Amino acid sequence: MTEQTNVYTVGNIVEARNKIEELERQGYLKENIYVLTHDKE
């Protein structure tokens, strides 16, 4: 079995929510979706 990590970059919370919904539609479980954030300052 091969495990794979995919990384996506979004610009704001709305894009993040849309990406999460898209991944869930593709069959990813919410507990396997991780969101990392940072402050632009």
Residue pairs with C-beta under 8 A, 6 or more apart in sequence:
8 19
10 16
10 18
10 19
16 35
20 30
20 33
20 35
23 33
24 30
24 33
